Amino acid sequence: MQPKSKKPRKQRKFLFSAPLHIRRKLLASHLSKELRQKYKTRSFPVRKGDEVEIMRGKFKKKKGKISKVDLKKYKVYVEGITVKRTDGTERQPPLHPSNLKIINLNLEDKRRVKSIERKMKKETRHGKIEAPAGAPVLENTKKRV
């Protein structure tokens, strides 16, 4: 999904020329602690109807439902979050999904439910071991010769 290169120029080119099916995955937000425990995953792509909390910026700690997802600009619009224009009208400011936290998922779509289940199976299949509280988790403890 991500480009092989570390160069910023190629990273930007990848973002701007990415096809829609990859753009959708790039528009992902972290899940709340409750959802993270329930679905065994840290983040998930945002969708219209998801309830989110804004974590960064001017609207920090405000909550609302996603009203629009703009794949072209990599932005999300949240109901109830508005900015006044100079002519007096109000509009929704575009927010980047990395600055949001999903509180409640919109599970009306059966395909989305299946993808969540698929992701849960993938996490359990990899055999992630729950360590006791306070114990450091050591992965890949083998020494290379």
DSSP file (Angstrom, degrees, kcal/mol; ACC not computed):
  #  RESIDUE AA STRUCTURE BP1 BP2  ACC     N-H-->O    O-->H-N    N-H-->O    O-->H-N    TCO  KAPPA ALPHA  PHI   PSI    X-CA   Y-CA   Z-CA
    1    1 A M              0   0    0      0, 0.0    24,-0.0     0, 0.0    21,-0.0   0.000 360.0 360.0 360.0 -43.1    0.0    0.0    0.0
    2    2 A Q        -     0   0    0      1,-0.1     9,-0.0     2,-0.0     0, 0.0  -0.582 360.0-100.0 -90.2 155.2    2.8    2.4    0.8
    3    3 A P        -     0   0    0      0, 0.0    -1,-0.1     0, 0.0     8,-0.0  -0.293  22.8-128.2 -68.5 158.3    5.5    3.4   -1.6
    4    4 A K  S    S+     0   0    0      6,-0.0     2,-0.1     2,-0.0     7,-0.0   0.795  82.9  86.1 -75.4 -28.8    8.9    1.8   -1.3
    5    5 A S        -     0   0    0      1,-0.1     0, 0.0     2,-0.1     0, 0.0  -0.396  59.8-157.8 -80.2 149.9   10.8    5.0   -1.3
    6    6 A K        +     0   0    0     -2,-0.1    -1,-0.1     4,-0.0     5,-0.0   0.478  58.3 118.4 -96.2  -7.5   11.4    7.2    1.8
    7    7 A K     >  -     0   0    0      1,-0.1     4,-2.2     2,-0.0     3,-0.3  -0.403  65.7-137.8 -66.9 130.7   11.9   10.3   -0.2
    8    8 A P  H  > S+     0   0    0      0, 0.0     4,-2.5     0, 0.0     5,-0.2   0.856 102.2  56.3 -56.0 -37.6    9.4   13.0    0.6
    9    9 A R  H  > S+     0   0    0      1,-0.2     4,-2.1     2,-0.2     5,-0.1   0.918 110.9  43.0 -62.6 -43.0    8.9   13.9   -3.1
   10   10 A K  H  > S+     0   0    0     -3,-0.3     4,-2.3     2,-0.2    -1,-0.2   0.823 110.9  55.8 -74.2 -30.4    7.9   10.3   -3.9
   11   11 A Q  H  X S+     0   0    0     -4,-2.2     4,-2.1     2,-0.2    -2,-0.2   0.931 110.5  45.3 -62.8 -45.6    5.8   10.0   -0.8
   12   12 A R  H  X S+     0   0    0     -4,-2.5     4,-2.7     2,-0.2     5,-0.2   0.908 111.3  52.3 -64.4 -41.8    3.8   13.1   -1.9
   13   13 A K  H  X S+     0   0    0     -4,-2.1     4,-2.0     1,-0.2    -1,-0.2   0.914 108.5  51.5 -60.4 -42.5    3.5   11.8   -5.5
   14   14 A F  H  X S+     0   0    0     -4,-2.3     4,-0.5     1,-0.2    -1,-0.2   0.920 111.4  47.5 -59.6 -45.2    2.1    8.5   -4.1
   15   15 A L  H >< S+     0   0    0     -4,-2.1     3,-0.8     1,-0.2    -2,-0.2   0.932 114.8  44.5 -61.9 -46.6   -0.5   10.4   -2.1
   16   16 A F  H 3< S+     0   0    0     -4,-2.7    -1,-0.2     1,-0.2    -2,-0.2   0.759 120.6  39.1 -74.3 -24.0   -1.6   12.6   -5.0
   17   17 A S  H 3< S+     0   0    0     -4,-2.0    -1,-0.2    -5,-0.2    -2,-0.2   0.282  84.6 129.4-108.1  11.1   -1.7    9.9   -7.6
   18   18 A A    <<  -     0   0    0     -3,-0.8    -3,-0.0    -4,-0.5     2,-0.0  -0.389  59.9-117.3 -68.3 140.3   -3.2    7.1   -5.4
   19   19 A P    >>  -     0   0    0      0, 0.0     4,-2.4     0, 0.0     3,-1.0  -0.308  30.5-102.2 -72.6 164.3   -6.2    5.3   -6.7
   20   20 A L  H 3> S+     0   0    0      1,-0.3     4,-2.2     2,-0.2     5,-0.2   0.842 117.7  57.5 -59.3 -39.0   -9.6    5.5   -4.9
   21   21 A H  H 3> S+     0   0    0      1,-0.2     4,-0.6     2,-0.2    -1,-0.3   0.799 113.6  40.6 -67.3 -25.7   -9.4    2.1   -3.2
   22   22 A I  H <> S+     0   0    0     -3,-1.0     4,-1.7     2,-0.2     3,-0.2   0.838 109.9  58.2 -85.9 -37.3   -6.1    3.0   -1.6
   23   23 A R  H  X S+     0   0    0     -4,-2.4     4,-1.2     1,-0.2    -2,-0.2   0.880 101.7  57.0 -56.9 -38.9   -7.2    6.6   -0.7
   24   24 A R  H  < S+     0   0    0     -4,-2.2     3,-0.3     1,-0.2    -1,-0.2   0.890 107.2  47.4 -61.9 -39.4  -10.1    5.1    1.3
   25   25 A K  H  < S+     0   0    0     -4,-0.6    -1,-0.2    -3,-0.2    -2,-0.2   0.824 107.1  57.0 -71.1 -30.9   -7.6    3.1    3.4
   26   26 A L  H  < S+     0   0    0     -4,-1.7     2,-1.4     1,-0.2    -1,-0.2   0.734  92.4  73.2 -71.6 -21.6   -5.5    6.2    3.9
   27   27 A L  S  < S+     0   0    0     -4,-1.2    19,-2.4    -3,-0.3     2,-0.3  -0.488  75.4 135.4 -89.3  65.1   -8.5    8.1    5.3
   28   28 A A  E     -A   45   0A   0     -2,-1.4     2,-0.3    17,-0.3    72,-0.1  -0.840  36.3-162.3-116.6 151.6   -8.4    6.1    8.6
   29   29 A S  E     -A   44   0A   0     15,-2.3    15,-2.3    -2,-0.3    72,-0.2  -0.887  29.2 -96.9-126.8 159.6   -8.8    7.3   12.2
   30   30 A H  E     -Ab  43 101A   0     70,-0.9    72,-3.1    67,-0.3    13,-0.3  -0.396  38.4-124.5 -70.0 152.0   -7.9    5.7   15.6
   31   31 A L  E     - b   0 102A   0     11,-3.0    72,-0.2    70,-0.2    -1,-0.1  -0.654  27.7-101.4 -93.8 155.2  -10.7    3.9   17.5
   32   32 A S     >  -     0   0    0     70,-1.9     4,-2.7    -2,-0.2     5,-0.2  -0.229  40.2-100.8 -66.9 166.6  -11.7    4.8   21.1
   33   33 A K  H  > S+     0   0    0      1,-0.2     4,-2.0     2,-0.2     5,-0.2   0.880 123.0  50.1 -59.5 -39.8  -10.4    2.5   23.8
   34   34 A E  H  > S+     0   0    0      2,-0.2     4,-2.2     1,-0.2    -1,-0.2   0.938 114.1  43.5 -64.7 -47.4  -13.7    0.7   24.1
   35   35 A L  H  > S+     0   0    0      1,-0.2     4,-3.0     2,-0.2     6,-0.3   0.855 110.5  57.1 -66.1 -34.5  -13.9    0.0   20.4
   36   36 A R  H  X>S+     0   0    0     -4,-2.7     4,-1.1     1,-0.2     5,-0.6   0.903 110.6  42.8 -63.6 -41.3  -10.2   -0.9   20.3
   37   37 A Q  H  <5S+     0   0    0     -4,-2.0    -2,-0.2    -5,-0.2    -1,-0.2   0.888 116.7  48.5 -70.0 -38.9  -10.8   -3.7   22.9
   38   38 A K  H  <5S+     0   0    0     -4,-2.2    -2,-0.2     1,-0.2    -3,-0.2   0.924 123.3  29.0 -68.0 -46.0  -14.0   -4.8   21.2
   39   39 A Y  H  <5S-     0   0    0     -4,-3.0    -1,-0.2     2,-0.2    -2,-0.2   0.453  96.6-131.9 -99.3  -1.9  -12.7   -5.0   17.6
   40   40 A K  T  <5S+     0   0    0     -4,-1.1     2,-0.3    -5,-0.3    -3,-0.2   0.828  71.5 103.8  56.7  36.2   -9.0   -5.8   18.5
   41   41 A T      < -     0   0    0     -5,-0.6    -2,-0.2    -6,-0.3    -1,-0.2  -0.993  63.9-144.0-146.5 150.8   -7.7   -3.2   16.1
   42   42 A R  S    S+     0   0    0     -2,-0.3   -11,-3.0     1,-0.1     2,-0.3   0.890  79.0  15.6 -83.9 -41.9   -6.3    0.3   16.5
   43   43 A S  E     -A   30   0A   0    -13,-0.3   -13,-0.2    -7,-0.1    -1,-0.1  -0.881  55.6-173.9-135.5 163.9   -7.6    2.2   13.5
   44   44 A F  E     -A   29   0A   0    -15,-2.3   -15,-2.3    -2,-0.3    58,-0.1  -0.984  38.9 -90.6-154.9 146.4  -10.3    1.9   10.8
   45   45 A P  E     -A   28   0A   0      0, 0.0   -17,-0.3     0, 0.0   -20,-0.1  -0.355  48.0-118.6 -61.4 137.4  -11.2    3.8    7.7
   46   46 A V        -     0   0    0    -19,-2.4     2,-0.3   -22,-0.2   -19,-0.1  -0.349  32.9-174.6 -76.5 158.5  -13.8    6.6    8.4
   47   47 A R    >   -     0   0    0     -2,-0.1     3,-2.1    21,-0.0    19,-0.3  -0.984  37.1 -81.3-150.6 154.6  -17.2    6.6    6.8
   48   48 A K  T 3  S+     0   0    0     -2,-0.3    19,-0.2     1,-0.3     3,-0.1  -0.378 116.6  31.1 -57.8 130.4  -20.2    8.9    6.6
   49   49 A G  T 3  S+     0   0    0     17,-1.9    -1,-0.3     1,-0.4     2,-0.1   0.206  84.6 129.9 103.0 -15.0  -22.3    8.4    9.8
   50   50 A D    <   -     0   0    0     -3,-2.1    16,-2.3    56,-0.1     2,-0.5  -0.482  57.9-128.2 -69.5 141.6  -19.4    7.5   12.1
   51   51 A E  E     -DC  65 104A   0     53,-2.7    52,-3.0    14,-0.2    53,-1.7  -0.819  36.1-178.9 -91.5 130.4  -19.4    9.5   15.4
   52   52 A V  E     -DC  64 102A   0     12,-3.1    12,-2.1    -2,-0.5     2,-0.4  -0.889  26.3-143.2-130.3 157.8  -16.0   11.1   16.0
   53   53 A E  E     -DC  63 101A   0     48,-2.6    48,-2.2    -2,-0.3     2,-0.5  -0.976  26.8-126.0-116.5 134.9  -14.2   13.2   18.6
   54   54 A I  E     - C   0 100A   0      8,-2.8     7,-3.2    -2,-0.4     8,-0.2  -0.690  26.2-178.7 -84.3 128.3  -11.8   15.9   17.4
   55   55 A M        +     0   0    0     44,-3.2     2,-0.3    -2,-0.5    45,-0.2   0.692  59.7  35.7-101.3 -23.3   -8.4   15.4   19.0
   56   56 A R  S    S+     0   0    0     43,-0.9     3,-0.4     3,-0.1     2,-0.1  -0.918  91.3  18.7-133.1 155.4   -6.3   18.3   17.6
   57   57 A G  S >  S-     0   0    0     -2,-0.3     3,-1.4     1,-0.2    -3,-0.0  -0.358 103.8 -28.6  92.5-165.2   -6.8   21.9   16.5
   58   58 A K  T 3  S+     0   0    0      1,-0.3    -1,-0.2    -2,-0.1     0, 0.0   0.776 134.5  48.0 -61.5 -32.6   -9.3   24.6   17.1
   59   59 A F  T >  S+     0   0    0     -3,-0.4     3,-1.8     3,-0.1    -5,-0.3   0.053  79.7 159.1-102.1  24.5  -12.2   22.2   17.7
   60   60 A K  T <   +     0   0    0     -3,-1.4    -5,-0.2     1,-0.3     3,-0.1  -0.160  65.5  14.1 -52.7 138.8  -10.4   19.9   20.1
   61   61 A K  T 3  S+     0   0    0     -7,-3.2     2,-0.3     1,-0.3    -1,-0.3   0.445  94.6 128.1  72.9   5.0  -12.7   17.7   22.3
   62   62 A K    <   -     0   0    0     -3,-1.8    -8,-2.8    -8,-0.2     2,-0.3  -0.658  44.7-151.8 -88.7 149.6  -15.8   18.4   20.2
   63   63 A K  E     +D   53   0A   0     -2,-0.3     2,-0.3   -10,-0.2   -10,-0.2  -0.852  26.4 134.2-121.6 155.2  -17.9   15.5   19.0
   64   64 A G  E     -D   52   0A   0    -12,-2.1   -12,-3.1    -2,-0.3     2,-0.3  -0.974  48.7 -83.0-179.4 174.4  -20.1   15.0   16.0
   65   65 A K  E     -D   51   0A   0     -2,-0.3    14,-3.5   -14,-0.2     2,-0.4  -0.712  45.2-108.8 -95.0 146.7  -21.1   12.7   13.1
   66   66 A I  E     +E   78   0B   0    -16,-2.3   -17,-1.9    -2,-0.3    12,-0.3  -0.622  34.8 178.5 -74.3 125.0  -19.2   12.6    9.8
   67   67 A S  E     +     0   0B   0     10,-2.8     2,-0.3    -2,-0.4    11,-0.2   0.711  65.1  11.1 -99.0 -25.4  -21.4   14.3    7.2
   68   68 A K  E     -E   77   0B   0      9,-1.4     9,-2.8   -21,-0.1     2,-0.5  -0.987  54.3-155.9-156.1 141.6  -19.0   14.0    4.2
   69   69 A V  E     -E   76   0B   0     -2,-0.3     2,-0.8     7,-0.2     7,-0.2  -0.987  12.4-158.4-120.0 121.6  -15.8   12.2    3.3
   70   70 A D  E  >> -E   75   0B   0      5,-3.0     5,-1.8    -2,-0.5     4,-0.8  -0.852  10.8-178.8-104.4 102.3  -13.7   13.8    0.5
   71   71 A L  T  45S+     0   0    0     -2,-0.8    -1,-0.2     1,-0.2     5,-0.0   0.804  80.3  57.7 -69.9 -29.4  -11.4   11.2   -1.0
   72   72 A K  T  45S+     0   0    0      1,-0.2    -1,-0.2     3,-0.1    -2,-0.0   0.907 118.5  29.0 -69.2 -41.3   -9.8   13.7   -3.5
   73   73 A K  T  45S-     0   0    0      2,-0.1    -1,-0.2    -3,-0.0    -2,-0.2   0.420 103.3-123.4 -99.5   0.4   -8.7   16.2   -0.8
   74   74 A Y  T  <5 +     0   0    0     -4,-0.8     2,-0.3     1,-0.2    -3,-0.2   0.900  68.8 131.0  57.3  43.3   -8.1   13.5    2.0
   75   75 A K  E   < -E   70   0B   0     -5,-1.8    -5,-3.0    21,-0.1     2,-0.3  -0.881  46.2-152.3-129.1 159.2  -10.6   15.5    4.2
   76   76 A V  E     -EF  69  95B   0     19,-2.7    19,-2.6    -2,-0.3     2,-0.4  -0.960   8.5-147.6-129.5 144.6  -13.6   14.8    6.4
   77   77 A Y  E     -E   68   0B   0     -9,-2.8   -10,-2.8    -2,-0.3    -9,-1.4  -0.959  12.4-154.9-117.4 132.9  -16.5   17.1    7.4
   78   78 A V  E >   -E   66   0B   0     15,-0.4     3,-1.4    -2,-0.4   -12,-0.2  -0.893  19.4-116.9-114.0 133.5  -18.2   16.8   10.7
   79   79 A E  T 3  S+     0   0    0    -14,-3.5   -14,-0.2    -2,-0.4     3,-0.1  -0.368  99.0  22.8 -63.8 141.2  -21.8   17.9   11.5
   80   80 A G  T 3  S+     0   0    0      1,-0.2     2,-0.7   -16,-0.1    -1,-0.2   0.271  95.1 106.9  86.7 -12.3  -22.1   20.6   14.1
   81   81 A I    <   +     0   0    0     -3,-1.4     2,-0.3    12,-0.1    -3,-0.2  -0.889  48.5 162.3-101.3 111.5  -18.5   21.9   13.5
   82   82 A T        -     0   0    0     -2,-0.7     2,-0.4    10,-0.2    10,-0.2  -0.908  29.3-155.7-132.9 157.4  -18.8   25.2   11.6
   83   83 A V  E     -G   91   0C   0      8,-2.8     8,-2.2    -2,-0.3     2,-0.4  -0.985  25.7-121.3-128.8 139.8  -16.7   28.3   10.8
   84   84 A K  E     -G   90   0C   0     -2,-0.4     6,-0.2     6,-0.2     2,-0.1  -0.664  23.4-144.3 -83.6 134.6  -18.1   31.7    9.9
   85   85 A R    >   -     0   0    0      4,-3.4     3,-1.5    -2,-0.4    -1,-0.0  -0.413  29.6-103.2 -86.3 170.7  -17.2   33.1    6.5
   86   86 A T  T 3  S+     0   0    0      1,-0.3    -1,-0.1    -2,-0.1    -2,-0.0   0.806 121.8  56.6 -66.5 -28.5  -16.6   36.8    6.0
   87   87 A D  T 3  S-     0   0    0      2,-0.1    -1,-0.3     1,-0.0     3,-0.1   0.433 122.0-105.6 -84.2   3.2  -20.0   37.2    4.3
   88   88 A G  S <  S+     0   0    0     -3,-1.5    -2,-0.1     1,-0.3     2,-0.1   0.185  80.9 122.8  98.9 -17.1  -21.7   35.8    7.4
   89   89 A T        -     0   0    0     -5,-0.1    -4,-3.4     1,-0.1     2,-0.3  -0.362  55.6-128.5 -75.9 160.1  -22.6   32.4    6.1
   90   90 A E  E     +G   84   0C   0     -6,-0.2     2,-0.3    -3,-0.1    -6,-0.2  -0.844  26.0 176.9-111.7 148.4  -21.3   29.3    7.9
   91   91 A R  E     -G   83   0C   0     -8,-2.2    -8,-2.8    -2,-0.3     0, 0.0  -0.948  34.5-103.8-141.9 162.7  -19.5   26.3    6.5
   92   92 A Q        -     0   0    0     -2,-0.3   -10,-0.2   -10,-0.2   -13,-0.1  -0.770  36.7-131.0 -88.4 127.8  -18.0   23.1    7.8
   93   93 A P        -     0   0    0      0, 0.0   -15,-0.4     0, 0.0     2,-0.3  -0.533  24.6-110.3 -76.7 144.9  -14.2   23.2    7.9
   94   94 A P        -     0   0    0      0, 0.0     2,-0.4     0, 0.0   -17,-0.2  -0.564  36.7-165.5 -74.3 136.7  -12.3   20.3    6.4
   95   95 A L  B     -F   76   0B   0    -19,-2.6   -19,-2.7    -2,-0.3     5,-0.0  -0.938  20.2-123.3-123.1 144.9  -10.5   18.0    8.9
   96   96 A H    >   -     0   0    0     -2,-0.4     3,-2.0   -21,-0.2   -21,-0.1  -0.726  21.1-131.5 -85.6 135.9   -7.9   15.4    8.4
   97   97 A P  G >  S+     0   0    0      0, 0.0     3,-1.6     0, 0.0   -67,-0.3   0.705 102.2  70.4 -63.4 -19.4   -8.9   12.0    9.8
   98   98 A S  G 3  S+     0   0    0      1,-0.3   -68,-0.1   -69,-0.1   -69,-0.1   0.719  96.3  55.1 -68.6 -17.6   -5.6   11.5   11.6
   99   99 A N  G <  S+     0   0    0     -3,-2.0   -44,-3.2   -43,-0.1   -43,-0.9   0.291 100.4  78.5 -94.6   8.9   -6.8   14.3   14.0
  100  100 A L  E <   - C   0  54A   0     -3,-1.6   -70,-0.9   -46,-0.2     2,-0.4  -0.789  62.9-150.9-116.3 158.8  -10.1   12.4   14.8
  101  101 A K  E     -bC  30  53A   0    -48,-2.2   -48,-2.6    -2,-0.3     2,-0.4  -0.996  22.3-128.1-128.6 126.7  -11.0    9.5   17.1
  102  102 A I  E     +bC  31  52A   0    -72,-3.1   -70,-1.9    -2,-0.4   -50,-0.3  -0.606  29.6 172.3 -76.9 124.2  -13.9    7.2   16.2
  103  103 A I  E    S+     0   0A   0    -52,-3.0     2,-0.4    -2,-0.4   -51,-0.2   0.792  71.3  16.3 -96.9 -39.1  -16.3    6.9   19.1
  104  104 A N  E    S- C   0  51A   0    -53,-1.7   -53,-2.7   -69,-0.0    -1,-0.3  -0.989  74.4-138.2-142.4 127.2  -19.1    5.0   17.4
  105  105 A L        -     0   0    0     -2,-0.4     2,-0.9   -55,-0.2   -55,-0.1  -0.606  17.7-125.0 -86.6 144.6  -18.9    3.1   14.1
  106  106 A N        +     0   0    0     -2,-0.3     3,-0.3     1,-0.1   -56,-0.1  -0.802  33.0 175.2 -84.9 107.2  -21.7    3.2   11.5
  107  107 A L        +     0   0    0     -2,-0.9    -1,-0.1     1,-0.2     6,-0.1  -0.028  43.6 109.9-107.9  29.7  -22.5   -0.5   11.0
  108  108 A E        +     0   0    0      4,-0.0     2,-0.5     5,-0.0    -1,-0.2   0.808  63.8  78.3 -71.6 -29.5  -25.5   -0.2    8.6
  109  109 A D     >  -     0   0    0     -3,-0.3     4,-1.5     1,-0.1     3,-0.2  -0.703  69.4-154.3 -86.1 125.3  -23.4   -1.6    5.7
  110  110 A K  H  > S+     0   0    0     -2,-0.5     4,-2.2     1,-0.2    -1,-0.1   0.841  94.6  57.8 -66.8 -33.8  -23.0   -5.4    5.8
  111  111 A R  H  > S+     0   0    0      1,-0.2     4,-2.0     2,-0.2    -1,-0.2   0.870 104.8  51.2 -65.6 -35.4  -19.7   -5.3    3.9
  112  112 A R  H  > S+     0   0    0      2,-0.2     4,-2.0     1,-0.2    -1,-0.2   0.896 108.2  51.5 -68.0 -39.6  -18.2   -3.0    6.5
  113  113 A V  H  X S+     0   0    0     -4,-1.5     4,-2.3     1,-0.2    -2,-0.2   0.913 109.9  50.5 -61.5 -42.6  -19.2   -5.4    9.3
  114  114 A K  H  X S+     0   0    0     -4,-2.2     4,-2.6     1,-0.2    -2,-0.2   0.894 108.5  51.5 -62.7 -39.9  -17.5   -8.2    7.3
  115  115 A S  H  X S+     0   0    0     -4,-2.0     4,-2.1     2,-0.2    -1,-0.2   0.864 109.3  50.3 -67.8 -33.9  -14.3   -6.2    6.9
  116  116 A I  H  X S+     0   0    0     -4,-2.0     4,-2.2     2,-0.2    -2,-0.2   0.929 111.7  47.8 -65.7 -44.7  -14.2   -5.6   10.6
  117  117 A E  H  X S+     0   0    0     -4,-2.3     4,-2.4     1,-0.2    -2,-0.2   0.896 110.8  52.1 -62.0 -40.0  -14.7   -9.3   11.3
  118  118 A R  H  X S+     0   0    0     -4,-2.6     4,-2.1     1,-0.2    -1,-0.2   0.911 110.2  47.9 -61.4 -43.0  -12.0  -10.1    8.8
  119  119 A K  H  X S+     0   0    0     -4,-2.1     4,-1.9     2,-0.2    -1,-0.2   0.861 110.2  52.3 -67.2 -35.8   -9.6   -7.6   10.5
  120  120 A M  H  X S+     0   0    0     -4,-2.2     4,-2.1     2,-0.2    -2,-0.2   0.918 109.8  48.8 -65.5 -43.2  -10.4   -9.2   13.9
  121  121 A K  H  X S+     0   0    0     -4,-2.4     4,-2.5     1,-0.2    -2,-0.2   0.899 108.8  53.9 -62.0 -40.6   -9.7  -12.7   12.6
  122  122 A K  H  X S+     0   0    0     -4,-2.1     4,-1.5     1,-0.2    -1,-0.2   0.903 108.7  48.8 -61.3 -42.0   -6.4  -11.4   11.2
  123  123 A E  H  <>S+     0   0    0     -4,-1.9     5,-0.9     1,-0.2     4,-0.2   0.902 115.1  43.3 -66.0 -41.6   -5.3  -10.0   14.6
  124  124 A T  H ><5S+     0   0    0     -4,-2.1     3,-1.1     1,-0.2    -2,-0.2   0.830 109.4  58.4 -74.3 -30.2   -6.2  -13.2   16.5
  125  125 A R  H 3<5S+     0   0    0     -4,-2.5    -1,-0.2     1,-0.3    -2,-0.2   0.844  97.3  60.7 -66.7 -34.0   -4.6  -15.4   13.8
  126  126 A H  T 3<5S-     0   0    0     -4,-1.5    -1,-0.3    -5,-0.2    -2,-0.2   0.591 109.8-126.2 -71.8  -8.0   -1.2  -13.6   14.2
  127  127 A G  T < 5 -     0   0    0     -3,-1.1     2,-0.4    -4,-0.2    -3,-0.1   0.920  30.7-168.8  68.1  46.2   -1.3  -14.8   17.8
  128  128 A K      < -     0   0    0     -5,-0.9     2,-0.4     1,-0.1    -1,-0.2  -0.566  16.2-139.4 -69.5 123.4   -0.8  -11.5   19.6
  129  129 A I        -     0   0    0     -2,-0.4     2,-0.7     1,-0.0    -1,-0.1  -0.713   4.0-133.5 -92.3 131.5    0.0  -12.5   23.2
  130  130 A E        -     0   0    0     -2,-0.4     3,-0.1     7,-0.0    -1,-0.0  -0.746  24.1-150.8 -82.4 117.6   -1.6  -10.4   26.0
  131  131 A A        -     0   0    0     -2,-0.7     3,-0.1     1,-0.1     6,-0.1  -0.596  25.1 -97.3 -86.8 150.2    1.2   -9.6   28.5
  132  132 A P    >   -     0   0    0      0, 0.0     3,-2.1     0, 0.0    -1,-0.1  -0.259  58.3 -76.6 -61.8 156.0    0.4   -9.2   32.2
  133  133 A A  T 3  S+     0   0    0      1,-0.3    -3,-0.0    -3,-0.1     0, 0.0  -0.291 118.1  12.2 -59.0 130.8    0.0   -5.5   33.4
  134  134 A G  T 3  S+     0   0    0      1,-0.3    -1,-0.3    -3,-0.1    -3,-0.0   0.281  96.2 121.3  88.6 -10.6    3.4   -3.8   33.8
  135  135 A A    <   -     0   0    0     -3,-2.1    -1,-0.3     1,-0.0     2,-0.2  -0.715  64.3-122.2 -89.2 133.4    5.4   -6.6   32.0
  136  136 A P        -     0   0    0      0, 0.0     2,-0.6     0, 0.0    -1,-0.0  -0.497  20.7-129.7 -73.0 141.6    7.4   -5.5   28.9
  137  137 A V        -     0   0    0     -2,-0.2     2,-0.7    -6,-0.1    -7,-0.0  -0.822  20.1-160.2 -93.2 121.6    6.5   -7.4   25.7
  138  138 A L        -     0   0    0     -2,-0.6     2,-0.4     3,-0.0     3,-0.3  -0.899   9.7-175.9-107.4 113.7    9.6   -8.7   24.0
  139  139 A E        +     0   0    0     -2,-0.7    -2,-0.0     1,-0.2     0, 0.0  -0.837  65.7   9.8-105.2 146.1    9.2   -9.5   20.3
  140  140 A N        +     0   0    0     -2,-0.4    -1,-0.2     1,-0.1     0, 0.0   0.965  66.9 168.1  54.2  64.9   11.9  -11.1   18.2
  141  141 A T        +     0   0    0     -3,-0.3     2,-0.2     2,-0.1    -1,-0.1   0.447  35.1 117.5 -87.6  -0.8   14.3  -12.0   21.1
  142  142 A K        -     0   0    0      1,-0.1     2,-0.4     0, 0.0    -3,-0.0  -0.446  62.9-131.5 -69.3 137.4   16.5  -14.2   18.9
  143  143 A K        -     0   0    0     -2,-0.2     2,-0.3     2,-0.0    -1,-0.1  -0.726  15.2-132.4 -90.9 139.5   20.0  -13.0   18.4
  144  144 A R              0   0    0     -2,-0.4    -1,-0.0     1,-0.1     0, 0.0  -0.710 360.0 360.0 -90.5 140.8   21.5  -12.9   15.0
  145  145 A V              0   0    0     -2,-0.3    -1,-0.1     0, 0.0    -2,-0.0   0.389 360.0 360.0-107.6 360.0   24.9  -14.4   14.4
